[in-house]
């Protein structure tokens, strides 16, 4: 992703923590052969009053207790309990510093109860306002209210129909993290529904363990187009894009693979936007008296426009435009004759019509 979310967005995680404590209490009672207590005593005392009326939660925690008691082997129950903890070590899992058992590796007798409980718990985050609070914290701090997974989708303001909230570690695989804010990330609709889906971030298609960004703790990733050929792309006049990322880390590969970033940038934004961006450059240059009559003037115009693009941040794909004009400027500085001639003609006020790709 292009930038991280503020860690403060995960602080109001009381419901997840309460639920995990309750599950651990169920395990302790089953292991000690104690009876299940009257509701809501299975919950930590601090949250009993708040959650007493949540009968759906009551029924599902009790169903979990019933299912767990079907596991007569203590080692089976211990494997489930380990997964409760390990599936929630989100940052460590994503950094490949630890592993966890997926649901499919746990005894089948517990599956339905786990899925039912944690699906319900996730839905409760909306009722408890935790989901909206998290989104508002993120919305207020995210530059230009842009989806950081692609940089091209806008988030709508709090109060609008809710944005997708992605289970970063898919809940079908790692259900014990389904209500953990550290595993829940607002995401643009396209990123969520067309690309990420229920992809397992921890393993690639060949089953090899991989690393991925932890959304609540990582820095910025830049898009670099410097090595693109300014011509000979999808048409002879369009650049042959080479998209690089700075810094390039193993997590970038996972991000690009899962969200199809290079493919989307080339197809949907760079090829699509190039012509309009050249016209923007031309119109700006003519309005502001920039001349492309000499190589030095051309490079100066490109440098200035690149700077304007950079200053506009993430909105309206300005970060991609900045990378485009940086690439064009570098090629001009390096003496690319065909490109210089094309841009000279583009900026020349006496040229009535220049064919722009
Ligand atoms: Zn997106």
Boltz pocket constraint, residues with backbone or C-beta under 6 A from the ligand:
constraints:
  - pocket:
      binder: B
      contacts: [[A, 147], [A, 148], [A, 149], [A, 150], [A, 151], [A, 152], [A, 153], [A, 187], [A, 188], [A, 189], [A, 190], [A, 191], [A, 192]]
      max_distance: 6.0
